[in-house]
Amino acid sequence: MNSLHDGAGEKDPGVLAGDVVVLQPGDERAQKIGKAIASQSANDILHALQERPKTAGDLASALSMPMGTVKYHLENLLDAGLLEVRETRYSVKGRQIKVYGIKDQLLIVAPRVQNIRSILLKYATLFGIIVLASIAGYAMLPIMTAPPGRGGEDLAAFQGEKAVGIMSEPSPAAGVLQQGIAPDPILAFFIGGCLVIVLLLIYEVAVWRKLK
């Protein structure tokens, strides 16, 4: 039986895989792959083929494995799309000999692709949460800004004093020029949350369109 010694089809490990295959849990291809690599013998065959393509006879000799077992796992790995026949040779007696190699591909396991409506619904829910949190923040603002030790009637009196003080200020424009505009943390939270949602939405829609 002829053996492959010239390293034909050998891939540089630094080269990116030629094909990208996206698998969804539970689909037929994923089940075939799971079945094909469930055995330690199958994993030994894959490991042996990392060095260079080999025939079934080469694998049987290198792994001290019965030929029937090698052929059984090779068929499963071929059916799962993990291996490919790199070339076909013929022995002196005219018998066909296949040379097997690991298929050059990148396998990605990803959840089932959502539809665009479910994606928009998810981010609409997040937007609603941010709106409610912002409203709650504005409702709590008087309590958070009140001086320590004030509550109930004192808080109402403090708010009245604050309102009178604001009305008695000389000019809003002059105050802005002298003190600057005070940052609103709740408004900053709302705008920041909206920006994050928009960025995540753009990214997820782009991924959805790629996997569609």
C-alpha positions as CSV (number, residue, x, y, z in Angstrom):
1,M,0.0,0.0,0.0
2,N,1.3,3.4,-1.0
3,S,1.8,6.0,1.7
4,L,1.8,9.8,1.4
5,H,5.2,11.2,2.3
6,D,5.4,14.4,0.3
7,G,3.1,16.4,2.6
8,A,0.7,17.3,-0.2
9,G,-2.2,19.4,1.0
10,E,-0.4,20.3,4.2
11,K,-1.6,23.7,5.6
12,D,0.3,26.4,7.3
13,P,-1.2,26.6,10.8
14,G,-0.9,30.4,10.7
15,V,-3.2,30.6,7.6
16,L,-6.8,31.5,8.3
17,A,-9.3,28.8,7.5
18,G,-10.8,29.0,4.0
19,D,-14.5,28.4,4.9
20,V,-16.6,29.7,7.8
21,V,-19.4,27.3,8.9
22,V,-22.0,28.5,11.4
23,L,-23.6,25.7,13.3
24,Q,-26.8,26.0,15.3
25,P,-27.2,23.7,18.3
26,G,-29.4,20.8,17.5
27,D,-29.2,21.0,13.7
28,E,-28.3,18.0,11.6
29,R,-24.7,19.0,10.9
30,A,-24.0,19.7,14.6
31,Q,-25.5,16.3,15.5
32,K,-23.3,14.5,13.0
33,I,-20.2,16.3,14.3
34,G,-21.0,15.4,17.9
35,K,-21.5,11.8,17.0
36,A,-18.3,11.7,14.9
37,I,-16.0,13.1,17.6
38,A,-17.7,11.3,20.5
39,S,-15.1,8.5,20.4
40,Q,-11.5,8.8,21.6
41,S,-10.5,6.8,18.5
42,A,-12.0,9.5,16.2
43,N,-10.1,12.2,18.2
44,D,-6.9,10.2,17.8
45,I,-7.4,10.0,14.0
46,L,-8.0,13.8,13.8
47,H,-4.9,14.4,15.9
48,A,-2.8,12.1,13.6
49,L,-4.1,13.9,10.5
50,Q,-3.0,17.3,11.8
51,E,0.6,16.5,10.9
52,R,-0.2,15.6,7.2
53,P,-2.8,13.7,5.2
54,K,-2.8,10.0,5.5
55,T,-4.4,6.9,4.1
56,A,-6.5,4.5,6.2
57,G,-3.5,2.1,6.2
58,D,-1.2,4.8,7.5
59,L,-3.6,5.6,10.3
60,A,-4.0,2.0,11.3
61,S,-0.3,1.5,11.5
62,A,0.4,4.8,13.3
63,L,-2.4,4.3,15.9
64,S,-2.2,0.5,16.2
65,M,-5.9,0.4,15.4
66,P,-7.8,-2.3,13.5
67,M,-8.5,-1.3,9.9
68,G,-12.2,-1.8,10.3
69,T,-12.3,0.7,13.2
70,V,-10.3,3.3,11.2
71,K,-12.6,3.0,8.2
72,Y,-15.7,3.3,10.4
73,H,-14.5,6.6,12.0
74,L,-13.2,7.9,8.7
75,E,-16.7,7.5,7.2
76,N,-18.3,9.3,10.2
77,L,-15.8,12.2,10.0
78,L,-16.3,12.5,6.3
79,D,-20.1,12.5,6.7
80,A,-19.8,15.2,9.3
81,G,-17.7,17.3,7.0
82,L,-14.6,17.3,9.2
83,L,-12.4,15.4,6.7
84,E,-12.0,15.4,3.0
85,V,-10.4,13.1,0.4
86,R,-7.3,15.0,-0.7
87,E,-6.4,12.6,-3.5
88,T,-7.0,9.1,-4.7
89,R,-4.2,6.6,-5.5
90,Y,-4.0,3.1,-6.8
91,S,-1.9,0.3,-5.5
92,V,0.2,-2.1,-7.6
93,K,-2.7,-4.4,-7.7
94,G,-5.0,-1.6,-9.0
95,R,-6.9,-1.1,-5.7
96,Q,-8.2,2.4,-5.0
97,I,-6.5,4.1,-2.0
98,K,-7.9,7.4,-0.6
99,V,-5.8,9.9,1.1
100,Y,-7.6,11.8,3.9
101,G,-7.0,15.2,5.3
102,I,-8.7,17.6,7.7
103,K,-11.0,20.0,5.9
104,D,-9.8,23.6,6.0
105,Q,-12.7,25.4,7.7
106,L,-13.6,27.4,10.7
107,L,-16.6,26.0,12.7
108,I,-18.7,28.5,14.8
109,V,-21.4,27.3,17.1
110,A,-24.0,30.1,17.5
111,P,-27.5,30.3,18.9
112,R,-30.4,30.2,16.5
113,V,-30.7,33.5,14.5
114,Q,-33.4,35.8,15.8
115,N,-35.7,37.7,13.5
116,I,-35.4,41.4,13.2
117,R,-38.6,41.9,15.2
118,S,-37.4,40.1,18.2
119,I,-34.2,42.1,18.2
120,L,-36.0,45.4,18.0
121,L,-38.4,44.3,20.7
122,K,-35.5,43.4,23.0
123,Y,-33.9,46.8,22.7
124,A,-37.3,48.6,22.9
125,T,-37.6,46.9,26.3
126,L,-34.2,48.1,27.3
127,F,-35.1,51.7,26.2
128,G,-38.2,51.5,28.3
129,I,-36.2,50.5,31.4
130,I,-33.9,53.5,30.9
131,V,-36.8,55.9,30.5
132,L,-38.4,54.6,33.7
133,A,-35.1,54.7,35.6
134,S,-34.6,58.4,34.4
135,I,-38.1,59.3,35.6
136,A,-37.5,57.7,38.9
137,G,-34.2,59.5,39.2
138,Y,-35.9,62.9,38.6
139,A,-38.6,62.0,41.2
140,M,-35.9,61.2,43.7
141,L,-33.8,64.3,42.9
142,P,-35.4,66.6,45.5
143,I,-34.7,64.1,48.2
144,M,-31.2,63.5,47.1
145,T,-30.4,67.2,46.9
146,A,-32.0,68.2,50.2
147,P,-29.6,69.2,53.1
148,P,-29.1,66.5,55.8
149,G,-31.7,66.4,58.6
150,R,-34.6,67.8,56.6
151,G,-37.7,65.8,55.8
152,G,-41.4,66.1,55.4
153,E,-42.4,69.7,56.1
154,D,-38.8,70.8,56.3
155,L,-38.2,69.5,52.9
156,A,-41.3,71.4,51.5
157,A,-40.0,74.5,53.2
158,F,-36.6,74.0,51.8
159,Q,-38.0,73.6,48.3
160,G,-40.0,76.8,48.7
161,E,-36.9,78.6,49.9
162,K,-35.0,77.3,46.9
163,A,-37.7,78.4,44.6
164,V,-37.7,81.9,46.1
165,G,-34.0,82.0,45.9
166,I,-34.1,81.1,42.2
167,M,-36.7,83.8,41.5
168,S,-34.7,86.4,43.3
169,E,-31.5,85.7,41.3
170,P,-30.6,88.7,39.2
171,S,-30.4,87.1,35.7
172,P,-30.1,83.5,34.5
173,A,-27.8,84.6,31.7
174,A,-25.5,86.3,34.2
175,G,-25.5,83.2,36.5
176,V,-24.6,81.0,33.5
177,L,-21.7,83.2,32.6
178,Q,-20.4,83.4,36.2
179,Q,-21.0,79.8,37.3
180,G,-21.5,77.8,34.1
181,I,-24.3,75.2,33.5
182,A,-24.4,72.6,36.2
183,P,-24.3,69.0,34.7
184,D,-27.5,67.0,35.0
185,P,-26.4,63.4,36.0
186,I,-29.8,61.9,35.2
187,L,-29.9,63.5,31.7
188,A,-26.3,62.2,31.2
189,F,-27.4,58.7,32.3
190,F,-30.4,58.8,29.8
191,I,-28.3,60.0,26.9
192,G,-25.5,57.5,27.7
193,G,-27.9,54.6,28.0
194,C,-29.5,55.5,24.7
195,L,-26.1,55.6,22.9
196,V,-25.2,52.2,24.3
197,I,-28.5,50.8,23.1
198,V,-28.1,52.2,19.6
199,L,-24.5,50.8,19.3
200,L,-25.6,47.4,20.5
201,L,-28.6,47.4,18.2
202,I,-26.4,48.3,15.2
203,Y,-24.0,45.6,16.1
204,E,-26.7,42.9,16.6
205,V,-28.5,43.8,13.4
206,A,-25.2,43.6,11.5
207,V,-24.5,40.1,12.9
208,W,-28.1,39.1,12.1
209,R,-27.7,40.2,8.5
210,K,-24.4,38.3,8.2
211,L,-25.9,35.1,9.6
212,K,-29.2,35.4,7.8
